[in-house]
């Protein structure tokens, strides 16, 4: 699926047509000058969509951890920089 690239001015002028393309599953890249700046894509369906994979409680148990000292205050040097001022 090749994305369509348009300038900001073209996007402003042809927004309804671009949204139709996005609705058909195509991506639209908006360029600022010659550089890509933003991408229009179709959002996933609402949370009520029954095709979503259900979440499984405990699926990632043991894969995430928090250091025991995560809430220890950071030293002043961290906040003030190496000069200490």
Secondary structure, 3 states (H helix, E strand, C coil): CCCEEEEHHHHHHCHHHHHHHHHCCCCEEEEECCEEEEEECCCCCCCCCCCCCCCCCCCCCCCCCCCCCCCCCCCHHHHHCCCCC
